[in-house]
Amino acid sequence: MDTNGVCLVNITRIRKDGQAPRLVFSNNCLAQIGFTAGALVQYLPENGGMSFTLCNEDIPSYSDLYHAAKAKNGMLMQVYRYRDGLQLCVSGAVLGPTGLQYGDALIARYEYGFIRLRKLPKGSVKLVTSHVIGQWLVEAGFVSDAVLTVDAQPGIITCTLQENGLEKTAELVKYARANKLKLLQVQYAKYNRSSVLQWIDLPQSSLDSAGFAPDDALLATYEYGFIQLQKPDFIGLGF
């Protein structure tokens, strides 16, 4: 998922039975921000991340650009078309200076001609808006019709699963009122014969209390029965 020039990317591996890392940035936004098929791009590694800069317009000599990238352990590359989409891909030794390993999650910010990625702390993380959606909700216990409480404080929203919530409705209503919480149910809909999609719509009052807008990009850190939502700390992550 991506929103407002932000998306999440994971470090994969070159071979299924190996550990050599690979970063594939494949996003519908690439052409919109100038990274069209065949475009020349400068890749520069950073400790815990990397950047991609479009070099198709008003560039100095190719030789100077090549040596400038090499001096920073980077390289020149091209956007290539893979199946029906566009990709930027770096793998193996060129990722060495980043310190990134298979399984690491990164957050990417992008604008026209420039993409920067930075490593996120360890943990299960998703990128969402006020419309929290995805199969990962089931992994966290937030199945169809499950009941949850929502606690909104400045800068953070916490969703807590209430086991057997439908059987304790009256009790939970009192608990939510006493603790100034919102009481919600996980919504769902079938999108084919065998699959169901779950989602949570955060109320506007909770967004207001946290200082979030409905379309803000939020990082959802989760474990079973618990979801915490915050805006990315871009400065703290090194952007």
Backbone as CSV, one residue per row, in Angstrom:
resi,resn,N_x,N_y,N_z,CA_x,CA_y,CA_z,C_x,C_y,C_z
1,MET,0.848,-1.196,0.000,0.000,0.000,0.000,0.882,1.245,0.000
2,ASP,0.461,2.267,-0.711,1.171,3.534,-0.638,0.150,4.652,-0.526
3,THR,0.570,5.743,0.104,-0.319,6.880,0.296,0.491,8.134,0.478
4,ASN,0.068,9.209,-0.207,0.708,10.511,-0.046,2.226,10.473,-0.220
5,GLY,2.693,9.765,-1.233,4.124,9.717,-1.495,4.910,8.874,-0.524
6,VAL,4.255,7.945,0.139,4.906,7.071,1.117,4.470,5.636,0.849
7,CYS,5.406,4.690,0.943,5.051,3.276,0.842,6.061,2.444,1.618
8,LEU,5.742,1.180,1.832,6.636,0.252,2.519,7.203,-0.748,1.516
9,VAL,8.451,-1.132,1.747,9.146,-2.088,0.891,9.914,-3.050,1.795
10,ASN,10.023,-4.298,1.375,10.791,-5.281,2.144,12.015,-5.739,1.366
11,ILE,13.090,-6.027,2.105,14.267,-6.628,1.500,13.976,-8.111,1.295
12,THR,14.060,-8.550,0.053,13.871,-9.955,-0.263,15.251,-10.599,-0.439
13,ARG,15.313,-11.728,-1.107,16.604,-12.371,-1.342,16.683,-12.851,-2.783
14,ILE,17.911,-12.972,-3.277,18.113,-13.327,-4.668,17.632,-14.743,-4.947
15,ARG,17.961,-15.665,-4.022,17.549,-17.052,-4.172,16.740,-17.477,-2.959
16,LYS,15.785,-18.361,-3.174,14.918,-18.804,-2.083,15.702,-19.472,-0.958
17,ASP,16.805,-20.137,-1.297,17.587,-20.853,-0.293,18.829,-20.077,0.141
18,GLY,18.897,-18.787,-0.231,20.065,-17.988,0.124,19.706,-16.800,0.997
19,GLN,20.737,-16.002,1.343,20.525,-14.816,2.175,20.972,-13.534,1.486
20,ALA,21.513,-13.637,0.273,21.946,-12.432,-0.441,20.753,-11.510,-0.648
21,PRO,20.819,-10.259,-0.164,19.646,-9.375,-0.170,19.350,-8.775,-1.538
22,ARG,18.092,-8.412,-1.711,17.656,-7.749,-2.942,16.563,-6.757,-2.599
23,LEU,16.619,-5.601,-3.226,15.574,-4.592,-3.069,14.929,-4.363,-4.420
24,VAL,13.639,-4.605,-4.488,12.880,-4.343,-5.704,11.847,-3.268,-5.387
25,PHE,11.977,-2.127,-6.030,10.986,-1.063,-5.876,10.112,-1.092,-7.109
26,SER,8.910,-1.602,-6.932,7.958,-1.716,-8.033,6.662,-1.079,-7.580
27,ASN,6.335,0.038,-8.150,5.211,0.818,-7.660,4.550,1.523,-8.843
28,ASN,3.241,1.601,-8.798,2.513,2.269,-9.884,2.898,3.732,-10.052
29,CYS,3.543,4.285,-9.019,3.897,5.706,-9.061,5.110,5.989,-9.936
30,LEU,5.912,4.975,-10.273,7.209,5.230,-10.892,7.125,6.110,-12.133
31,ALA,6.263,5.778,-13.051,6.151,6.578,-14.274,5.684,7.992,-13.959
32,GLN,4.797,8.129,-12.981,4.260,9.445,-12.625,5.332,10.365,-12.068
33,ILE,6.356,9.790,-11.415,7.406,10.626,-10.831,8.667,10.622,-11.697
34,GLY,8.503,10.266,-12.972,9.580,10.413,-13.937,10.416,9.185,-14.202
35,PHE,10.223,8.126,-13.428,11.030,6.918,-13.579,10.384,6.007,-14.629
36,THR,10.498,6.414,-15.877,9.917,5.657,-16.984,10.905,4.591,-17.459
37,ALA,10.419,3.647,-18.240,11.264,2.557,-18.723,12.490,3.091,-19.451
38,GLY,13.674,2.601,-19.053,14.916,3.020,-19.677,15.534,4.259,-19.092
39,ALA,14.866,4.936,-18.162,15.400,6.169,-17.573,16.682,5.880,-16.796
40,LEU,17.628,6.797,-16.888,18.891,6.673,-16.173,18.709,7.128,-14.728
41,VAL,19.227,6.317,-13.785,19.011,6.553,-12.360,20.326,6.376,-11.615
42,GLN,20.576,7.249,-10.657,21.735,7.107,-9.776,21.290,6.470,-8.465
43,TYR,21.884,5.323,-8.143,21.625,4.640,-6.864,22.763,4.954,-5.901
44,LEU,22.418,5.431,-4.704,23.412,5.687,-3.670,23.005,4.968,-2.388
45,PRO,23.882,4.102,-1.853,23.573,3.434,-0.597,23.795,4.368,0.583
46,GLU,23.038,4.169,1.631,23.196,4.899,2.880,23.163,3.878,4.006
47,ASN,23.715,4.197,5.138,23.631,3.295,6.278,22.170,3.160,6.699
48,GLY,21.607,1.977,6.490,20.202,1.763,6.835,19.226,2.211,5.774
49,GLY,19.702,2.413,4.550,18.778,2.830,3.499,19.483,3.103,2.192
50,MET,18.831,3.883,1.339,19.380,4.174,0.018,18.539,5.267,-0.638
51,SER,19.039,5.762,-1.772,18.258,6.722,-2.551,18.418,6.429,-4.032
52,PHE,17.410,6.823,-4.790,17.422,6.726,-6.241,17.104,8.121,-6.794
53,THR,17.978,8.624,-7.665,17.791,9.952,-8.249,17.710,9.845,-9.762
54,LEU,16.673,10.411,-10.324,16.497,10.406,-11.770,17.549,11.315,-12.412
55,CYS,18.220,10.816,-13.451,19.303,11.573,-14.077,19.075,11.786,-15.567
56,ASN,17.861,11.800,-16.002,17.564,11.909,-17.426,17.598,13.333,-17.959
57,GLU,17.490,14.318,-17.071,17.345,15.688,-17.535,18.504,16.565,-17.066
58,ASP,19.102,17.323,-17.979,20.145,18.309,-17.654,21.271,17.698,-16.823
59,ILE,21.790,16.542,-17.244,22.853,15.899,-16.495,24.217,16.325,-17.034
60,PRO,25.254,16.259,-16.174,26.606,16.482,-16.688,27.018,15.274,-17.537
61,SER,28.274,15.139,-17.839,28.718,14.015,-18.661,28.446,12.697,-17.937
62,TYR,28.176,11.661,-18.733,27.914,10.340,-18.151,29.101,9.898,-17.310
63,SER,30.302,10.167,-17.788,31.510,9.754,-17.075,31.577,10.399,-15.691
64,ASP,31.303,11.702,-15.610,31.337,12.391,-14.315,30.277,11.829,-13.373
65,LEU,29.105,11.563,-13.927,28.015,11.025,-13.123,28.371,9.631,-12.605
66,TYR,28.980,8.836,-13.465,29.385,7.474,-13.089,30.402,7.513,-11.953
67,HIS,31.421,8.357,-12.093,32.478,8.419,-11.080,31.960,9.010,-9.762
68,ALA,31.042,9.957,-9.852,30.460,10.532,-8.633,29.683,9.475,-7.856
69,ALA,28.944,8.641,-8.572,28.197,7.564,-7.913,29.144,6.524,-7.326
70,LYS,30.164,6.151,-8.091,31.108,5.127,-7.643,31.861,5.581,-6.402
71,ALA,32.169,6.874,-6.322,32.894,7.407,-5.161,32.086,7.271,-3.878
72,LYS,30.781,7.145,-4.007,29.903,6.992,-2.842,29.368,5.557,-2.739
73,ASN,30.099,4.616,-3.355,29.725,3.194,-3.354,28.403,2.935,-4.074
74,GLY,28.015,3.868,-4.948,26.774,3.706,-5.686,27.022,3.284,-7.116
75,MET,26.004,3.468,-7.949,26.123,3.081,-9.340,25.032,3.757,-10.154
76,LEU,25.200,3.698,-11.468,24.158,4.136,-12.389,23.398,2.907,-12.869
77,MET,22.118,3.070,-13.061,21.271,1.963,-13.476,20.124,2.508,-14.306
78,GLN,19.287,1.630,-14.778,18.119,2.054,-15.547,16.849,1.448,-14.960
79,VAL,15.769,2.164,-15.134,14.456,1.612,-14.824,14.139,0.575,-15.902
80,TYR,13.677,-0.584,-15.486,13.327,-1.566,-16.513,11.892,-2.037,-16.339
81,ARG,11.373,-2.518,-17.435,9.993,-3.007,-17.443,10.004,-4.511,-17.165
82,TYR,9.217,-4.913,-16.182,9.092,-6.325,-15.835,7.627,-6.709,-15.907
83,ARG,7.320,-7.624,-16.810,5.926,-7.999,-17.061,5.130,-6.733,-17.385
84,ASP,4.158,-6.381,-16.553,3.323,-5.217,-16.874,3.699,-3.971,-16.071
85,GLY,4.811,-4.044,-15.318,5.151,-2.910,-14.466,6.586,-2.451,-14.625
86,LEU,6.914,-1.361,-13.935,8.264,-0.816,-13.933,8.943,-1.169,-12.614
87,GLN,10.272,-1.327,-12.674,11.001,-1.704,-11.470,12.349,-1.009,-11.387
88,LEU,12.768,-0.785,-10.134,14.153,-0.489,-9.801,14.618,-1.652,-8.934
89,CYS,15.764,-2.217,-9.268,16.217,-3.396,-8.525,17.715,-3.302,-8.257
90,VAL,18.100,-3.490,-7.001,19.512,-3.593,-6.625,19.652,-4.818,-5.732
91,SER,20.787,-5.501,-5.848,20.945,-6.736,-5.091,22.405,-7.048,-4.839
92,GLY,22.624,-7.962,-3.901,23.964,-8.457,-3.629,24.894,-7.425,-3.023
93,ALA,26.137,-7.367,-3.547,27.196,-6.562,-2.938,26.886,-5.077,-2.896
94,VAL,26.137,-4.551,-3.860,25.863,-3.112,-3.875,24.993,-2.692,-2.684
95,LEU,24.330,-3.659,-2.053,23.561,-3.351,-0.846,24.410,-3.444,0.421
96,GLY,25.651,-3.913,0.279,26.514,-4.082,1.450,26.629,-2.852,2.333
97,PRO,26.920,-1.654,1.766,27.066,-0.459,2.612,25.799,-0.063,3.362
98,THR,24.647,-0.574,2.944,23.397,-0.220,3.627,23.232,-0.977,4.941
99,GLY,23.887,-2.139,5.047,23.704,-2.973,6.231,22.372,-3.694,6.265
100,LEU,21.620,-3.616,5.185,20.297,-4.219,5.163,20.388,-5.719,4.919
101,GLN,19.446,-6.449,5.515,19.431,-7.897,5.399,18.054,-8.383,4.981
102,TYR,18.019,-9.614,4.518,16.761,-10.237,4.124,15.737,-10.116,5.253
103,GLY,14.533,-9.649,4.903,13.459,-9.515,5.878,13.295,-8.123,6.443
104,ASP,14.299,-7.251,6.262,14.174,-5.886,6.780,13.045,-5.143,6.062
105,ALA,12.329,-4.333,6.827,11.265,-3.497,6.249,11.771,-2.062,6.144
106,LEU,11.433,-1.397,5.034,11.834,-0.010,4.814,10.615,0.823,4.481
107,ILE,10.713,2.087,4.831,9.691,3.044,4.419,10.298,3.933,3.342
108,ALA,9.546,4.158,2.288,10.010,4.966,1.159,9.195,6.243,1.056
109,ARG,9.885,7.335,0.826,9.225,8.601,0.478,9.672,8.964,-0.927
110,TYR,8.731,9.399,-1.734,9.077,9.699,-3.113,8.395,10.966,-3.599
111,GLU,9.063,11.605,-4.555,8.549,12.780,-5.246,9.121,12.717,-6.650
112,TYR,8.809,13.695,-7.468,9.295,13.637,-8.843,10.821,13.595,-8.867
113,GLY,11.352,12.532,-9.480,12.789,12.422,-9.687,13.590,11.926,-8.512
114,PHE,12.955,11.596,-7.399,13.746,11.208,-6.224,12.962,10.254,-5.329
115,ILE,13.658,9.193,-4.872,13.094,8.206,-3.947,14.130,7.946,-2.859
116,ARG,13.724,8.019,-1.612,14.620,7.658,-0.502,13.949,6.599,0.352
117,LEU,14.714,5.602,0.761,14.211,4.513,1.597,15.045,4.428,2.871
118,ARG,14.355,4.209,3.995,15.040,4.074,5.276,14.475,2.866,6.028
119,LYS,15.363,2.194,6.754,14.973,0.996,7.490,14.061,1.343,8.665
120,LEU,13.041,0.509,8.859,12.148,0.634,10.003,12.638,-0.260,11.139
121,PRO,12.295,0.081,12.389,12.631,-0.816,13.498,11.993,-2.182,13.300
122,LYS,12.570,-3.188,13.952,12.040,-4.538,13.851,10.606,-4.590,14.363
123,GLY,9.822,-5.481,13.808,8.438,-5.639,14.249,7.508,-5.739,13.063
124,SER,6.296,-6.150,13.331,5.295,-6.270,12.280,4.685,-4.897,12.021
125,VAL,4.898,-4.367,10.822,4.487,-3.001,10.511,3.728,-2.978,9.184
126,LYS,2.650,-2.210,9.137,1.915,-1.969,7.913,1.707,-0.467,7.757
127,LEU,1.463,-0.044,6.524,1.149,1.352,6.238,-0.349,1.445,5.981
128,VAL,-1.024,2.313,6.724,-2.483,2.414,6.620,-2.892,3.879,6.634
129,THR,-4.197,4.094,6.476,-4.803,5.392,6.735,-5.861,5.169,7.812
130,SER,-6.834,6.051,7.899,-7.910,5.853,8.876,-8.781,4.650,8.508
131,HIS,-8.657,4.194,7.276,-9.358,2.986,6.817,-8.357,1.841,6.910
132,VAL,-8.315,1.178,8.050,-7.322,0.128,8.323,-7.835,-1.170,7.705
133,ILE,-7.110,-1.694,6.742,-7.641,-2.816,5.966,-6.536,-3.803,5.622
134,GLY,-6.904,-5.068,5.489,-5.938,-6.060,5.028,-6.075,-7.393,5.727
135,GLN,-5.532,-8.420,5.087,-5.573,-9.772,5.644,-4.768,-9.876,6.930
136,TRP,-3.800,-8.972,7.107,-2.984,-9.005,8.321,-3.815,-8.797,9.584
137,LEU,-4.988,-8.169,9.454,-5.856,-7.995,10.623,-6.239,-9.342,11.225
138,VAL,-6.467,-10.326,10.370,-6.810,-11.664,10.852,-5.648,-12.255,11.642
139,GLU,-4.423,-12.069,11.139,-3.239,-12.552,11.852,-3.174,-11.972,13.267
140,ALA,-3.653,-10.739,13.405,-3.617,-10.067,14.707,-4.865,-10.351,15.546
141,GLY,-5.753,-11.200,15.054,-6.939,-11.563,15.820,-8.168,-10.725,15.543
142,PHE,-8.036,-9.724,14.677,-9.149,-8.824,14.376,-9.951,-9.399,13.207
143,VAL,-10.700,-10.448,13.499,-11.487,-11.148,12.496,-12.845,-10.463,12.329
144,SER,-13.604,-10.933,11.371,-14.921,-10.354,11.092,-15.787,-10.313,12.351
145,ASP,-16.372,-9.156,12.608,-17.277,-8.919,13.744,-16.584,-8.863,15.097
146,ALA,-15.261,-9.001,15.130,-14.561,-8.888,16.408,-14.764,-7.493,16.994
147,VAL,-14.780,-7.411,18.307,-14.995,-6.143,19.007,-13.648,-5.612,19.499
148,LEU,-13.469,-4.309,19.371,-12.230,-3.685,19.820,-12.517,-2.342,20.460
149,THR,-11.623,-1.941,21.345,-11.674,-0.594,21.900,-10.597,0.247,21.231
150,VAL,-10.889,1.535,21.084,-9.957,2.465,20.452,-9.640,3.585,21.428
151,ASP,-8.367,3.700,21.764,-7.895,4.751,22.669,-7.085,5.746,21.843
152,ALA,-7.497,6.990,21.796,-6.822,8.017,21.006,-6.208,9.063,21.925
153,GLN,-4.906,9.232,21.802,-4.157,10.244,22.530,-3.361,11.055,21.518
154,PRO,-2.885,12.247,21.883,-2.116,13.030,20.919,-0.968,12.227,20.304
155,GLY,-1.015,12.048,18.998,0.064,11.376,18.289,-0.021,9.866,18.224
156,ILE,-1.040,9.270,18.836,-1.086,7.807,18.848,-2.515,7.301,19.030
157,ILE,-2.845,6.239,18.321,-4.125,5.549,18.487,-3.827,4.085,18.770
158,THR,-4.464,3.536,19.781,-4.264,2.145,20.168,-5.575,1.382,20.049
159,CYS,-5.555,0.300,19.284,-6.716,-0.573,19.125,-6.447,-1.865,19.885
160,THR,-7.372,-2.245,20.764,-7.199,-3.444,21.588,-8.368,-4.390,21.364
161,LEU,-8.057,-5.618,21.002,-9.081,-6.634,20.775,-9.743,-7.014,22.096
162,GLN,-11.062,-7.110,22.071,-11.816,-7.545,23.247,-12.384,-8.937,22.955
163,GLU,-11.737,-9.955,23.515,-12.138,-11.329,23.260,-13.594,-11.554,23.683
164,ASN,-14.324,-12.297,22.847,-15.742,-12.595,23.114,-16.541,-11.312,23.364
165,GLY,-16.199,-10.278,22.610,-16.791,-8.964,22.834,-18.291,-8.909,22.651
166,LEU,-18.816,-9.674,21.682,-20.257,-9.646,21.440,-21.042,-10.208,22.624
167,GLU,-20.412,-11.075,23.388,-21.077,-11.664,24.552,-21.002,-10.746,25.767
168,LYS,-20.181,-9.707,25.670,-19.991,-8.811,26.821,-20.312,-7.362,26.450
169,THR,-21.270,-7.181,25.547,-21.532,-5.847,25.009,-21.850,-4.830,26.102
170,ALA,-22.783,-5.147,26.978,-23.185,-4.202,28.024,-21.999,-3.839,28.911
171,GLU,-21.227,-4.826,29.273,-20.055,-4.596,30.124,-19.024,-3.713,29.419
172,LEU,-18.809,-3.983,28.132,-17.818,-3.214,27.378,-18.267,-1.782,27.128
173,VAL,-19.558,-1.571,26.931,-20.076,-0.216,26.765,-19.767,0.613,28.005
174,LYS,-20.004,0.062,29.177,-19.710,0.768,30.433,-18.212,1.033,30.567
175,TYR,-17.423,0.019,30.222,-15.967,0.150,30.323,-15.456,1.243,29.381
176,ALA,-15.968,1.265,28.154,-15.536,2.260,27.174,-15.911,3.667,27.619
177,ARG,-17.120,3.834,28.130,-17.554,5.156,28.593,-16.700,5.628,29.761
178,ALA,-16.431,4.734,30.701,-15.664,5.097,31.892,-14.231,5.497,31.546
179,ASN,-13.695,4.915,30.475,-12.295,5.166,30.126,-12.128,6.023,28.875
180,LYS,-13.255,6.613,28.418,-13.247,7.501,27.260,-12.656,6.821,26.022
181,LEU,-13.129,5.605,25.783,-12.702,4.822,24.630,-13.839,4.712,23.626
182,LYS,-13.501,4.424,22.398,-14.501,4.110,21.390,-14.625,2.596,21.293
183,LEU,-15.826,2.128,21.069,-16.088,0.700,20.928,-16.499,0.428,19.476
184,LEU,-15.746,-0.432,18.800,-15.984,-0.699,17.380,-16.063,-2.187,17.108
185,GLN,-16.553,-2.515,15.918,-16.525,-3.869,15.404,-15.745,-3.895,14.100
186,VAL,-15.037,-5.001,13.866,-14.344,-5.189,12.594,-15.387,-5.418,11.508
187,GLN,-15.295,-4.649,10.439,-16.203,-4.777,9.313,-15.640,-5.791,8.312
188,TYR,-16.500,-6.324,7.461,-16.007,-7.305,6.496,-16.948,-7.389,5.297
189,ALA,-16.378,-7.925,4.230,-17.175,-8.169,3.015,-16.492,-9.263,2.217
190,LYS,-17.284,-10.082,1.562,-16.733,-11.106,0.681,-16.332,-10.457,-0.636
191,TYR,-15.108,-10.774,-1.110,-14.720,-10.236,-2.407,-14.539,-11.330,-3.456
192,ASN,-14.681,-12.580,-3.076,-14.893,-13.668,-4.022,-15.538,-14.812,-3.251
193,ARG,-15.708,-15.944,-3.878,-16.476,-17.020,-3.250,-15.850,-17.544,-1.958
194,SER,-14.538,-17.480,-1.870,-13.868,-18.110,-0.729,-13.112,-17.146,0.175
195,SER,-13.097,-15.859,-0.150,-12.274,-14.917,0.609,-13.114,-13.790,1.200
196,VAL,-12.682,-13.355,2.374,-13.340,-12.257,3.083,-12.298,-11.197,3.399
197,LEU,-12.652,-9.948,3.233,-11.746,-8.839,3.524,-12.239,-8.107,4.767
198,GLN,-11.328,-7.908,5.726,-11.666,-7.223,6.977,-11.125,-5.795,6.970
199,TRP,-11.822,-4.909,7.686,-11.307,-3.560,7.851,-11.864,-2.914,9.111
200,ILE,-11.181,-1.872,9.546,-11.590,-1.061,10.696,-11.611,0.383,10.238
201,ASP,-12.722,1.051,10.394,-12.819,2.474,10.089,-12.706,3.266,11.384
202,LEU,-11.626,4.000,11.514,-11.423,4.792,12.728,-12.359,6.001,12.724
203,PRO,-13.040,6.257,13.837,-13.967,7.400,13.870,-13.231,8.731,13.809
204,GLN,-13.892,9.732,13.252,-13.293,11.052,13.110,-12.900,11.624,14.461
205,SER,-13.702,11.366,15.483,-13.390,11.902,16.818,-12.057,11.358,17.337
206,SER,-11.767,10.091,17.037,-10.483,9.517,17.455,-9.332,10.130,16.670
207,LEU,-9.539,10.342,15.373,-8.515,10.988,14.554,-8.235,12.397,15.056
208,ASP,-9.287,13.121,15.401,-9.122,14.480,15.914,-8.327,14.476,17.218
209,SER,-8.631,13.535,18.101,-7.930,13.469,19.387,-6.450,13.159,19.208
210,ALA,-6.132,12.357,18.180,-4.738,12.006,17.927,-4.017,13.050,17.081
211,GLY,-4.784,13.928,16.431,-4.182,14.925,15.556,-3.902,14.391,14.165
212,PHE,-4.690,13.394,13.736,-4.511,12.795,12.421,-5.610,13.259,11.469
213,ALA,-5.273,13.317,10.186,-6.265,13.535,9.140,-6.646,12.183,8.544
214,PRO,-7.834,12.066,7.945,-8.275,10.770,7.424,-7.327,10.135,6.415
215,ASP,-6.620,10.954,5.617,-5.745,10.383,4.594,-4.273,10.404,4.985
216,ASP,-3.969,10.693,6.254,-2.572,10.652,6.703,-2.007,9.247,6.560
217,ALA,-0.736,9.168,6.188,-0.039,7.882,6.185,0.337,7.544,7.626
218,LEU,-0.113,6.383,8.094,0.132,5.952,9.470,0.849,4.610,9.477
219,LEU,1.796,4.454,10.389,2.447,3.170,10.582,1.666,2.390,11.630
220,ALA,1.247,1.188,11.260,0.536,0.304,12.187,1.507,-0.766,12.664
221,THR,1.862,-0.706,13.947,2.680,-1.742,14.561,1.731,-2.680,15.298
222,TYR,1.881,-3.978,15.073,0.857,-4.867,15.619,1.433,-6.181,16.131
223,GLU,0.672,-6.772,17.030,0.871,-8.138,17.496,-0.526,-8.665,17.793
224,TYR,-0.636,-9.885,18.220,-1.973,-10.432,18.416,-2.749,-9.599,19.443
225,GLY,-3.925,-9.140,19.023,-4.822,-8.424,19.913,-4.506,-6.959,20.129
226,PHE,-3.538,-6.436,19.354,-3.068,-5.073,19.645,-2.564,-4.420,18.368
227,ILE,-3.029,-3.205,18.102,-2.547,-2.402,16.978,-2.270,-0.994,17.478
228,GLN,-1.099,-0.473,17.136,-0.733,0.894,17.515,-0.473,1.696,16.251
229,LEU,-1.100,2.851,16.146,-1.014,3.680,14.947,-0.341,5.008,15.268
230,GLN,0.675,5.348,14.484,1.385,6.614,14.652,1.827,7.129,13.286
231,LYS,2.034,8.438,13.191,2.651,8.979,11.987,4.124,8.571,11.966
232,PRO,4.678,8.312,10.792,6.105,7.997,10.719,6.943,9.158,11.245
233,ASP,7.979,8.828,12.011,8.928,9.827,12.499,10.023,9.964,11.455
234,PHE,9.756,10.738,10.405,10.690,10.801,9.292,12.065,11.344,9.705
235,ILE,12.077,12.304,10.591,13.363,12.854,11.051,14.147,11.780,11.822
236,GLY,13.458,11.085,12.725,14.095,10.045,13.507,14.595,8.882,12.658
237,LEU,13.925,8.653,11.521,14.322,7.565,10.628,15.460,7.971,9.698
238,GLY,15.814,9.238,9.696,16.964,9.668,8.904,16.631,10.307,7.577
239,PHE,15.396,10.747,7.371,15.039,11.431,6.128,15.508,12.891,6.168
